[in-house]
Amino acid sequence: MKALVYGGPGDKSWTDVPDPRIQQPGDVIVKVDTTTICGTDLHILKGDVPAVEKGRILGHEGVGTVVETGPSVTGLKVNDRVIISCIKSCGHCANCKAGLYSHCLGSEGRKAPGGSSDT
């Protein structure tokens, strides 16, 4: 598949990359119909985010169709249309249950790296 790959400040290219595969039981693979880069990606392209290394695939907001789900996925099925959010959340911790998805504490409320537990 093609991806927009960061090659360093001011350097980007459409590059062939391996197709995604299910790695974790909660993974979902989505065939992207449309996507875009966001302000964060623009900062990365300018070189303003030195933690981002060459080879990073950009573009993390989109719309698409589920083509495969991991064995523990229960809320989605193949052929579901989805919006791909830039915010990752577990849906189970206290913050997710309160609708504060951008403050997710990690899967099922366990302590996330650099975060704190909700228990």
Backbone bond lengths (Angstrom), bond angles and torsions (degrees), N, CA, C in turn:
res aa  C-N    CA-C-N  psi(-1)  N-CA   C-N-CA  omega(-1)  CA-C   N-CA-C  phi
1 M - - - 1.442 - - 1.520 108.68 -
2 K 1.304 117.31 160.34 1.458 123.00 177.83 1.526 109.34 -93.11
3 A 1.323 116.05 145.04 1.453 121.82 176.91 1.521 108.72 -144.43
4 L 1.344 115.38 151.21 1.460 121.03 173.47 1.519 107.01 -83.22
5 V 1.336 117.11 112.28 1.455 122.43 -172.57 1.523 110.08 -111.38
6 Y 1.333 115.06 131.13 1.462 123.19 178.08 1.520 109.23 -76.24
7 G 1.331 116.05 128.61 1.457 120.56 179.96 1.509 113.59 -115.47
8 G 1.320 117.51 9.47 1.458 122.91 -176.30 1.518 108.34 124.65
9 P 1.342 117.57 171.19 1.465 120.30 -178.03 1.529 112.22 -51.57
10 G 1.333 115.82 122.55 1.460 122.13 178.30 1.514 114.83 77.39
11 D 1.319 118.12 1.82 1.460 121.66 -175.89 1.529 110.15 -118.12
12 K 1.318 115.72 119.49 1.465 121.70 177.06 1.513 107.76 -142.80
13 S 1.341 116.20 156.63 1.462 118.95 179.09 1.518 109.81 -155.03
14 W 1.342 115.78 151.89 1.465 121.51 169.60 1.511 105.42 -81.80
15 T 1.324 116.20 118.71 1.451 122.08 -171.70 1.524 110.11 -129.26
16 D 1.327 116.73 143.44 1.457 120.35 171.96 1.521 108.46 -72.89
17 V 1.326 116.28 127.49 1.461 122.50 177.88 1.524 108.32 -129.69
18 P 1.330 117.61 160.22 1.472 119.41 179.13 1.526 111.43 -62.57
19 D 1.321 116.14 147.19 1.456 120.40 173.78 1.522 108.96 -62.99
20 P 1.329 117.18 147.31 1.469 119.33 178.42 1.520 110.39 -68.34
21 R 1.337 115.63 160.27 1.452 120.83 176.05 1.522 108.15 -142.53
22 I 1.306 115.73 155.27 1.454 120.94 177.07 1.526 108.07 -66.48
23 Q 1.339 116.59 124.48 1.457 121.35 179.21 1.524 112.18 -114.45
24 Q 1.329 116.60 -31.65 1.455 122.66 -179.03 1.528 108.38 -123.73
25 P 1.327 118.76 153.58 1.468 121.20 -177.41 1.531 114.10 -58.30
26 G 1.329 117.81 -25.88 1.459 121.04 -178.70 1.520 114.17 -94.83
27 D 1.323 117.91 7.37 1.469 121.56 -178.95 1.522 111.80 -73.69
28 V 1.325 114.58 151.73 1.464 123.17 173.94 1.516 107.42 -134.56
29 I 1.309 117.31 136.41 1.463 121.36 174.66 1.517 107.76 -104.95
30 V 1.330 115.33 129.68 1.459 122.58 -176.83 1.522 109.01 -120.35
31 K 1.331 116.18 128.89 1.465 120.86 171.17 1.522 106.08 -79.92
32 V 1.315 116.36 114.65 1.455 121.91 -174.20 1.524 110.10 -78.92
33 D 1.339 115.14 126.07 1.458 120.79 175.63 1.520 110.96 -89.49
34 T 1.317 115.90 -38.03 1.460 120.55 177.58 1.519 108.57 -153.39
35 T 1.309 116.11 145.57 1.461 121.01 179.74 1.513 108.87 -150.04
36 T 1.303 115.43 171.60 1.450 120.95 177.28 1.516 108.95 -151.55
37 I 1.301 116.00 164.10 1.447 119.51 170.00 1.526 106.60 -94.34
38 C 1.323 116.72 160.59 1.461 120.26 -178.09 1.523 109.23 -118.64
39 G 1.315 115.81 -174.32 1.461 121.34 -179.73 1.511 112.74 -57.73
40 T 1.330 117.18 -37.36 1.463 120.23 177.82 1.519 110.37 -61.33
41 D 1.340 116.44 -43.30 1.466 119.70 178.56 1.527 110.67 -62.33
42 L 1.319 117.73 -38.02 1.462 120.72 178.70 1.528 110.74 -63.18
43 H 1.339 116.75 -39.92 1.465 120.26 176.30 1.530 110.82 -64.67
44 I 1.330 116.33 -40.13 1.463 120.15 177.43 1.525 109.60 -60.90
45 L 1.335 117.04 -47.43 1.466 120.86 -178.66 1.522 112.11 -60.50
46 K 1.325 117.51 -33.13 1.465 121.00 178.34 1.519 112.28 -75.21
47 G 1.347 117.01 -15.05 1.459 120.04 -177.70 1.516 113.05 93.47
48 D 1.348 117.15 12.55 1.459 121.77 -177.86 1.530 113.88 -78.80
49 V 1.327 117.70 -7.36 1.470 121.29 -177.59 1.533 107.49 -123.88
50 P 1.336 116.56 83.43 1.465 119.70 -173.53 1.525 114.43 -63.40
51 A 1.332 118.48 -18.36 1.468 120.37 179.17 1.528 111.95 -69.49
52 V 1.341 117.12 -18.88 1.466 120.68 179.95 1.526 108.46 -83.24
53 E 1.312 114.39 121.24 1.464 120.43 -177.21 1.523 111.29 -92.69
54 K 1.324 115.52 158.76 1.464 121.44 175.30 1.522 109.11 -55.22
55 G 1.330 116.15 141.98 1.454 121.25 179.74 1.521 113.85 101.09
56 R 1.336 118.24 -9.22 1.471 121.73 179.10 1.523 109.46 -66.54
57 I 1.333 115.98 134.27 1.461 121.45 175.37 1.518 108.29 -85.03
58 L 1.322 116.53 127.92 1.459 121.90 -178.59 1.525 110.72 -98.54
59 G 1.334 115.25 163.57 1.461 121.75 179.37 1.510 109.81 94.67
60 H 1.318 116.63 103.03 1.460 119.37 -175.56 1.536 112.26 -133.89
61 E 1.294 116.81 18.88 1.458 121.25 175.80 1.519 106.47 -128.86
62 G 1.329 117.12 127.36 1.452 117.75 -176.82 1.513 113.51 -168.13
63 V 1.313 113.80 -175.96 1.458 123.25 177.62 1.518 106.70 -132.66
64 G 1.346 116.51 137.81 1.447 118.49 -179.06 1.513 113.03 -166.40
65 T 1.334 114.75 -165.97 1.457 122.73 -176.00 1.525 109.40 -125.15
66 V 1.330 116.66 131.62 1.463 121.76 178.39 1.528 108.77 -65.66
67 V 1.338 116.28 127.44 1.470 120.90 177.81 1.528 112.46 -113.44
68 E 1.340 117.29 -17.46 1.464 120.21 178.69 1.518 108.42 -160.42
69 T 1.335 116.63 145.97 1.461 121.38 177.08 1.522 109.74 -130.26
70 G 1.323 114.86 149.57 1.456 120.47 174.36 1.521 110.00 -72.86
71 P 1.327 117.56 164.86 1.458 121.57 -173.87 1.527 115.18 -64.54
72 S 1.331 119.38 -21.63 1.463 119.29 -179.33 1.520 113.13 -96.42
73 V 1.315 118.10 1.09 1.468 121.24 -179.79 1.527 109.10 -77.54
74 T 1.336 115.95 123.12 1.459 120.41 -179.10 1.523 112.90 -118.19
75 G 1.330 118.03 -20.12 1.456 120.71 -175.02 1.516 115.01 -90.72
76 L 1.324 117.23 -3.58 1.461 121.35 -179.26 1.521 108.98 -136.62
77 K 1.338 114.76 155.48 1.463 119.24 175.82 1.521 108.80 -140.51
78 V 1.317 115.92 162.97 1.461 121.79 178.43 1.518 108.94 -54.28
79 N 1.320 116.05 138.27 1.469 127.52 -179.46 1.520 114.17 82.20
80 D 1.348 119.35 -2.00 1.463 120.46 172.55 1.520 108.82 -66.50
81 R 1.331 116.53 139.29 1.463 121.45 173.79 1.520 107.55 -89.37
82 V 1.337 116.82 135.34 1.458 120.85 -174.98 1.524 111.79 -136.42
83 I 1.310 113.80 156.05 1.461 121.82 169.28 1.520 105.95 -100.93
84 I 1.313 116.79 131.57 1.459 121.66 179.60 1.522 106.99 -95.96
85 S 1.308 116.23 110.01 1.464 122.07 -177.96 1.517 110.41 -86.17
86 C 1.308 115.53 153.21 1.464 119.75 175.73 1.523 110.67 -80.54
87 I 1.324 117.81 -6.53 1.456 121.89 -179.18 1.521 109.28 -104.00
88 K 1.312 116.51 123.08 1.467 122.45 178.32 1.524 107.86 -96.29
89 S 1.310 116.07 131.65 1.460 119.24 178.33 1.520 109.82 -145.02
90 C 1.352 115.08 151.71 1.461 119.80 -176.87 1.524 112.11 -82.74
91 G 1.334 117.53 -26.01 1.452 121.38 -178.98 1.510 114.57 81.05
92 H 1.339 117.73 -1.26 1.462 120.97 -174.34 1.527 114.40 -119.70
93 C 1.330 118.80 -25.50 1.465 120.27 -176.04 1.532 110.20 -73.08
94 A 1.328 116.87 171.27 1.466 121.33 -177.67 1.528 111.59 -59.00
95 N 1.325 117.58 -40.68 1.467 119.44 -179.00 1.527 111.50 -67.64
96 C 1.326 117.95 -41.60 1.469 120.20 177.74 1.531 110.45 -63.57
97 K 1.328 116.94 -42.78 1.469 120.26 179.70 1.527 111.47 -63.19
98 A 1.346 116.25 -26.34 1.466 120.86 177.73 1.526 111.97 -88.63
99 G 1.335 117.21 2.90 1.462 121.07 179.64 1.515 114.06 82.66
100 L 1.325 118.05 11.70 1.462 122.88 -179.67 1.523 109.68 -97.88
101 Y 1.323 116.04 62.43 1.460 121.72 -171.21 1.525 113.75 -61.44
102 S 1.320 117.59 -32.76 1.467 119.23 -179.88 1.522 111.80 -73.68
103 H 1.336 117.25 -4.33 1.464 121.99 177.58 1.526 111.22 -113.09
104 C 1.324 116.32 25.71 1.463 122.13 -178.26 1.528 110.56 -53.72
105 L 1.326 114.78 137.99 1.459 121.05 179.03 1.513 112.93 -93.13
106 G 1.295 117.82 -2.84 1.456 121.07 -179.82 1.509 110.85 115.35
107 S 1.296 115.59 173.18 1.460 122.49 -175.25 1.521 112.03 -53.61
108 E 1.309 115.38 121.98 1.461 123.78 175.00 1.521 112.86 54.54
109 G 1.349 117.16 31.38 1.451 120.79 174.33 1.507 115.64 79.94
110 R 1.324 117.06 3.80 1.460 118.71 176.53 1.519 108.60 -70.04
111 K 1.299 115.42 157.29 1.456 120.49 -179.24 1.524 110.16 -61.05
112 A 1.316 115.78 125.27 1.459 122.15 177.28 1.524 108.09 -88.01
113 P 1.335 118.25 153.60 1.463 120.37 177.33 1.513 110.19 -54.98
114 G 1.316 116.77 124.73 1.456 121.27 179.36 1.505 113.54 78.01
115 G 1.323 117.82 1.00 1.461 121.40 -177.66 1.501 111.44 -112.31
116 S 1.314 114.98 -166.75 1.460 119.83 179.00 1.510 109.03 -129.23
117 S 1.303 116.05 158.04 1.466 121.05 -178.39 1.507 110.80 -82.73
118 D 1.327 116.24 152.96 1.453 120.15 178.29 1.524 111.53 -92.47
119 T 1.309 117.26 4.82 1.455 119.59 -179.00 1.508 111.78 -101.21
